[in-house]
Amino acid sequence: KPKARIESQNRHSLSVNSTATFRCIVHGNPEPQLR
């Protein structure tokens, strides 16, 4: 079922993008807003 594969790939890329964005925010701000 190709549709299921595409959905799983989208979830994976979303997870990676969220992690990359989170790391960028943490490294970019001396004091992270998340406390």
mmCIF file as Biopython writes it, N, C-alpha, C and O atoms, coordinates in Angstrom:
data_model
#
loop_
_atom_site.group_PDB
_atom_site.id
_atom_site.type_symbol
_atom_site.label_atom_id
_atom_site.label_alt_id
_atom_site.label_comp_id
_atom_site.label_asym_id
_atom_site.label_entity_id
_atom_site.label_seq_id
_atom_site.pdbx_PDB_ins_code
_atom_site.Cartn_x
_atom_site.Cartn_y
_atom_site.Cartn_z
_atom_site.occupancy
_atom_site.B_iso_or_equiv
_atom_site.auth_seq_id
_atom_site.auth_asym_id
_atom_site.pdbx_PDB_model_num
ATOM 1   N N  . LYS A ? 1  ? 0.852  -1.199 0.000  1.0 0.0 1  A 1 
ATOM 2   C CA . LYS A ? 1  ? 0.000  0.000  0.000  1.0 0.0 1  A 1 
ATOM 3   C C  . LYS A ? 1  ? 0.888  1.251  0.000  1.0 0.0 1  A 1 
ATOM 4   O O  . LYS A ? 1  ? 1.405  1.644  1.046  1.0 0.0 1  A 1 
ATOM 5   N N  . PRO A ? 2  ? 1.062  1.862  -1.149 1.0 0.0 2  A 1 
ATOM 6   C CA . PRO A ? 2  ? 1.967  3.018  -1.261 1.0 0.0 2  A 1 
ATOM 7   C C  . PRO A ? 2  ? 1.522  4.194  -0.403 1.0 0.0 2  A 1 
ATOM 8   O O  . PRO A ? 2  ? 2.357  4.942  0.104  1.0 0.0 2  A 1 
ATOM 9   N N  . LYS A ? 3  ? 0.210  4.364  -0.235 1.0 0.0 3  A 1 
ATOM 10  C CA . LYS A ? 3  ? -0.277 5.514  0.548  1.0 0.0 3  A 1 
ATOM 11  C C  . LYS A ? 3  ? 0.238  5.442  1.985  1.0 0.0 3  A 1 
ATOM 12  O O  . LYS A ? 3  ? 0.648  6.454  2.552  1.0 0.0 3  A 1 
ATOM 13  N N  . ALA A ? 4  ? 0.217  4.251  2.567  1.0 0.0 4  A 1 
ATOM 14  C CA . ALA A ? 4  ? 0.697  4.091  3.943  1.0 0.0 4  A 1 
ATOM 15  C C  . ALA A ? 4  ? 2.177  4.443  4.022  1.0 0.0 4  A 1 
ATOM 16  O O  . ALA A ? 4  ? 2.622  5.071  4.984  1.0 0.0 4  A 1 
ATOM 17  N N  . ARG A ? 5  ? 2.942  4.034  3.000  1.0 0.0 5  A 1 
ATOM 18  C CA . ARG A ? 5  ? 4.378  4.343  3.009  1.0 0.0 5  A 1 
ATOM 19  C C  . ARG A ? 5  ? 4.594  5.854  2.962  1.0 0.0 5  A 1 
ATOM 20  O O  . ARG A ? 5  ? 5.438  6.388  3.680  1.0 0.0 5  A 1 
ATOM 21  N N  . ILE A ? 6  ? 3.828  6.535  2.116  1.0 0.0 6  A 1 
ATOM 22  C CA . ILE A ? 6  ? 3.980  7.992  1.988  1.0 0.0 6  A 1 
ATOM 23  C C  . ILE A ? 6  ? 3.649  8.665  3.323  1.0 0.0 6  A 1 
ATOM 24  O O  . ILE A ? 6  ? 4.348  9.586  3.746  1.0 0.0 6  A 1 
ATOM 25  N N  . GLU A ? 7  ? 2.593  8.208  3.979  1.0 0.0 7  A 1 
ATOM 26  C CA . GLU A ? 7  ? 2.203  8.820  5.256  1.0 0.0 7  A 1 
ATOM 27  C C  . GLU A ? 7  ? 3.295  8.613  6.293  1.0 0.0 7  A 1 
ATOM 28  O O  . GLU A ? 7  ? 3.613  9.533  7.047  1.0 0.0 7  A 1 
ATOM 29  N N  . SER A ? 8  ? 3.873  7.418  6.344  1.0 0.0 8  A 1 
ATOM 30  C CA . SER A ? 8  ? 4.928  7.162  7.328  1.0 0.0 8  A 1 
ATOM 31  C C  . SER A ? 8  ? 6.151  8.019  7.015  1.0 0.0 8  A 1 
ATOM 32  O O  . SER A ? 8  ? 6.811  8.511  7.930  1.0 0.0 8  A 1 
ATOM 33  N N  . GLN A ? 9  ? 6.460  8.201  5.728  1.0 0.0 9  A 1 
ATOM 34  C CA . GLN A ? 9  ? 7.605  9.037  5.356  1.0 0.0 9  A 1 
ATOM 35  C C  . GLN A ? 9  ? 7.347  10.484 5.764  1.0 0.0 9  A 1 
ATOM 36  O O  . GLN A ? 9  ? 8.255  11.168 6.235  1.0 0.0 9  A 1 
ATOM 37  N N  . ASN A ? 10 ? 6.107  10.954 5.583  1.0 0.0 10 A 1 
ATOM 38  C CA . ASN A ? 10 ? 5.777  12.328 5.964  1.0 0.0 10 A 1 
ATOM 39  C C  . ASN A ? 10 ? 5.922  12.508 7.468  1.0 0.0 10 A 1 
ATOM 40  O O  . ASN A ? 10 ? 6.429  13.532 7.926  1.0 0.0 10 A 1 
ATOM 41  N N  . ARG A ? 11 ? 5.480  11.520 8.238  1.0 0.0 11 A 1 
ATOM 42  C CA . ARG A ? 11 ? 5.619  11.617 9.697  1.0 0.0 11 A 1 
ATOM 43  C C  . ARG A ? 11 ? 7.088  11.668 10.071 1.0 0.0 11 A 1 
ATOM 44  O O  . ARG A ? 11 ? 7.483  12.441 10.944 1.0 0.0 11 A 1 
ATOM 45  N N  . HIS A ? 12 ? 7.899  10.852 9.417  1.0 0.0 12 A 1 
ATOM 46  C CA . HIS A ? 12 ? 9.330  10.814 9.732  1.0 0.0 12 A 1 
ATOM 47  C C  . HIS A ? 12 ? 9.973  12.158 9.425  1.0 0.0 12 A 1 
ATOM 48  O O  . HIS A ? 12 ? 10.727 12.684 10.245 1.0 0.0 12 A 1 
ATOM 49  N N  . SER A ? 13 ? 9.685  12.721 8.252  1.0 0.0 13 A 1 
ATOM 50  C CA . SER A ? 13 ? 10.288 14.002 7.872  1.0 0.0 13 A 1 
ATOM 51  C C  . SER A ? 13 ? 9.788  15.103 8.805  1.0 0.0 13 A 1 
ATOM 52  O O  . SER A ? 13 ? 10.551 15.999 9.167  1.0 0.0 13 A 1 
ATOM 53  N N  . LEU A ? 14 ? 8.513  15.046 9.197  1.0 0.0 14 A 1 
ATOM 54  C CA . LEU A ? 14 ? 7.982  16.047 10.133 1.0 0.0 14 A 1 
ATOM 55  C C  . LEU A ? 14 ? 8.730  15.957 11.452 1.0 0.0 14 A 1 
ATOM 56  O O  . LEU A ? 14 ? 9.108  16.979 12.027 1.0 0.0 14 A 1 
ATOM 57  N N  . SER A ? 15 ? 8.946  14.738 11.934 1.0 0.0 15 A 1 
ATOM 58  C CA . SER A ? 15 ? 9.665  14.552 13.199 1.0 0.0 15 A 1 
ATOM 59  C C  . SER A ? 15 ? 11.072 15.111 13.098 1.0 0.0 15 A 1 
ATOM 60  O O  . SER A ? 15 ? 11.532 15.797 14.011 1.0 0.0 15 A 1 
ATOM 61  N N  . VAL A ? 16 ? 11.764 14.827 11.998 1.0 0.0 16 A 1 
ATOM 62  C CA . VAL A ? 16 ? 13.135 15.312 11.811 1.0 0.0 16 A 1 
ATOM 63  C C  . VAL A ? 16 ? 13.143 16.833 11.752 1.0 0.0 16 A 1 
ATOM 64  O O  . VAL A ? 16 ? 13.997 17.474 12.365 1.0 0.0 16 A 1 
ATOM 65  N N  . ASN A ? 17 ? 12.191 17.421 11.012 1.0 0.0 17 A 1 
ATOM 66  C CA . ASN A ? 17 ? 12.144 18.881 10.892 1.0 0.0 17 A 1 
ATOM 67  C C  . ASN A ? 17 ? 11.876 19.523 12.248 1.0 0.0 17 A 1 
ATOM 68  O O  . ASN A ? 17 ? 12.480 20.544 12.578 1.0 0.0 17 A 1 
ATOM 69  N N  . SER A ? 18 ? 10.977 18.937 13.038 1.0 0.0 18 A 1 
ATOM 70  C CA . SER A ? 18 ? 10.673 19.496 14.356 1.0 0.0 18 A 1 
ATOM 71  C C  . SER A ? 18 ? 11.913 19.455 15.237 1.0 0.0 18 A 1 
ATOM 72  O O  . SER A ? 18 ? 12.208 20.419 15.943 1.0 0.0 18 A 1 
ATOM 73  N N  . THR A ? 19 ? 12.645 18.337 15.197 1.0 0.0 19 A 1 
ATOM 74  C CA . THR A ? 19 ? 13.859 18.209 16.004 1.0 0.0 19 A 1 
ATOM 75  C C  . THR A ? 19 ? 14.894 19.229 15.567 1.0 0.0 19 A 1 
ATOM 76  O O  . THR A ? 19 ? 15.533 19.864 16.405 1.0 0.0 19 A 1 
ATOM 77  N N  . ALA A ? 20 ? 15.065 19.391 14.258 1.0 0.0 20 A 1 
ATOM 78  C CA . ALA A ? 20 ? 16.057 20.344 13.741 1.0 0.0 20 A 1 
ATOM 79  C C  . ALA A ? 20 ? 15.676 21.763 14.153 1.0 0.0 20 A 1 
ATOM 80  O O  . ALA A ? 20 ? 16.537 22.542 14.561 1.0 0.0 20 A 1 
ATOM 81  N N  . THR A ? 21 ? 14.393 22.102 14.048 1.0 0.0 21 A 1 
ATOM 82  C CA . THR A ? 21 ? 13.939 23.442 14.439 1.0 0.0 21 A 1 
ATOM 83  C C  . THR A ? 21 ? 14.165 23.656 15.925 1.0 0.0 21 A 1 
ATOM 84  O O  . THR A ? 21 ? 14.632 24.718 16.337 1.0 0.0 21 A 1 
ATOM 85  N N  . PHE A ? 22 ? 13.836 22.650 16.738 1.0 0.0 22 A 1 
ATOM 86  C CA . PHE A ? 22 ? 14.020 22.761 18.189 1.0 0.0 22 A 1 
ATOM 87  C C  . PHE A ? 22 ? 15.491 22.985 18.516 1.0 0.0 22 A 1 
ATOM 88  O O  . PHE A ? 22 ? 15.822 23.848 19.329 1.0 0.0 22 A 1 
ATOM 89  N N  . ARG A ? 23 ? 16.376 22.211 17.887 1.0 0.0 23 A 1 
ATOM 90  C CA . ARG A ? 23 ? 17.814 22.368 18.136 1.0 0.0 23 A 1 
ATOM 91  C C  . ARG A ? 23 ? 18.274 23.756 17.716 1.0 0.0 23 A 1 
ATOM 92  O O  . ARG A ? 23 ? 19.076 24.382 18.409 1.0 0.0 23 A 1 
ATOM 93  N N  . CYS A ? 24 ? 17.771 24.238 16.585 1.0 0.0 24 A 1 
ATOM 94  C CA . CYS A ? 24 ? 18.165 25.566 16.091 1.0 0.0 24 A 1 
ATOM 95  C C  . CYS A ? 24 ? 17.754 26.631 17.101 1.0 0.0 24 A 1 
ATOM 96  O O  . CYS A ? 24 ? 18.526 27.545 17.391 1.0 0.0 24 A 1 
ATOM 97  N N  . ILE A ? 25 ? 16.542 26.516 17.637 1.0 0.0 25 A 1 
ATOM 98  C CA . ILE A ? 25 ? 16.063 27.497 18.620 1.0 0.0 25 A 1 
ATOM 99  C C  . ILE A ? 25 ? 16.920 27.419 19.881 1.0 0.0 25 A 1 
ATOM 100 O O  . ILE A ? 25 ? 17.324 28.450 20.420 1.0 0.0 25 A 1 
ATOM 101 N N  . VAL A ? 26 ? 17.198 26.211 20.351 1.0 0.0 26 A 1 
ATOM 102 C CA . VAL A ? 26 ? 17.972 26.046 21.589 1.0 0.0 26 A 1 
ATOM 103 C C  . VAL A ? 26 ? 19.373 26.609 21.415 1.0 0.0 26 A 1 
ATOM 104 O O  . VAL A ? 26 ? 19.869 27.318 22.291 1.0 0.0 26 A 1 
ATOM 105 N N  . HIS A ? 27 ? 20.020 26.300 20.288 1.0 0.0 27 A 1 
ATOM 106 C CA . HIS A ? 27 ? 21.393 26.767 20.077 1.0 0.0 27 A 1 
ATOM 107 C C  . HIS A ? 27 ? 21.418 28.249 19.718 1.0 0.0 27 A 1 
ATOM 108 O O  . HIS A ? 27 ? 22.410 28.932 19.972 1.0 0.0 27 A 1 
ATOM 109 N N  . GLY A ? 28 ? 20.331 28.753 19.126 1.0 0.0 28 A 1 
ATOM 110 C CA . GLY A ? 28 ? 20.310 30.151 18.700 1.0 0.0 28 A 1 
ATOM 111 C C  . GLY A ? 28 ? 20.066 31.097 19.876 1.0 0.0 28 A 1 
ATOM 112 O O  . GLY A ? 28 ? 20.549 32.229 19.869 1.0 0.0 28 A 1 
ATOM 113 N N  . ASN A ? 29 ? 19.315 30.638 20.893 1.0 0.0 29 A 1 
ATOM 114 C CA . ASN A ? 29 ? 19.004 31.508 22.032 1.0 0.0 29 A 1 
ATOM 115 C C  . ASN A ? 29 ? 19.872 31.137 23.228 1.0 0.0 29 A 1 
ATOM 116 O O  . ASN A ? 29 ? 19.877 29.974 23.631 1.0 0.0 29 A 1 
ATOM 117 N N  . PRO A ? 30 ? 20.605 32.083 23.810 1.0 0.0 30 A 1 
ATOM 118 C CA . PRO A ? 30 ? 21.395 31.815 25.014 1.0 0.0 30 A 1 
ATOM 119 C C  . PRO A ? 30 ? 20.494 31.322 26.146 1.0 0.0 30 A 1 
ATOM 120 O O  . PRO A ? 30 ? 20.869 30.426 26.902 1.0 0.0 30 A 1 
ATOM 121 N N  . GLU A ? 31 ? 19.296 31.919 26.255 1.0 0.0 31 A 1 
ATOM 122 C CA . GLU A ? 31 ? 18.336 31.474 27.264 1.0 0.0 31 A 1 
ATOM 123 C C  . GLU A ? 31 ? 17.083 30.973 26.558 1.0 0.0 31 A 1 
ATOM 124 O O  . GLU A ? 31 ? 16.249 31.777 26.143 1.0 0.0 31 A 1 
ATOM 125 N N  . PRO A ? 32 ? 16.937 29.659 26.415 1.0 0.0 32 A 1 
ATOM 126 C CA . PRO A ? 32 ? 15.754 29.091 25.745 1.0 0.0 32 A 1 
ATOM 127 C C  . PRO A ? 32 ? 14.472 29.544 26.434 1.0 0.0 32 A 1 
ATOM 128 O O  . PRO A ? 32 ? 14.413 29.631 27.660 1.0 0.0 32 A 1 
ATOM 129 N N  . GLN A ? 33 ? 13.438 29.835 25.628 1.0 0.0 33 A 1 
ATOM 130 C CA . GLN A ? 33 ? 12.172 30.281 26.207 1.0 0.0 33 A 1 
ATOM 131 C C  . GLN A ? 33 ? 11.466 29.134 26.918 1.0 0.0 33 A 1 
ATOM 132 O O  . GLN A ? 33 ? 10.622 29.363 27.785 1.0 0.0 33 A 1 
ATOM 133 N N  . LEU A ? 34 ? 11.811 27.887 26.551 1.0 0.0 34 A 1 
ATOM 134 C CA . LEU A ? 34 ? 11.192 26.737 27.226 1.0 0.0 34 A 1 
ATOM 135 C C  . LEU A ? 34 ? 11.916 26.495 28.533 1.0 0.0 34 A 1 
ATOM 136 O O  . LEU A ? 34 ? 13.086 26.114 28.534 1.0 0.0 34 A 1 
ATOM 137 N N  . ARG A ? 35 ? 11.229 26.712 29.655 1.0 0.0 35 A 1 
ATOM 138 C CA . ARG A ? 35 ? 11.881 26.539 30.959 1.0 0.0 35 A 1 
ATOM 139 C C  . ARG A ? 35 ? 11.141 25.479 31.763 1.0 0.0 35 A 1 
ATOM 140 O O  . ARG A ? 35 ? 11.528 25.180 32.892 1.0 0.0 35 A 1 
#
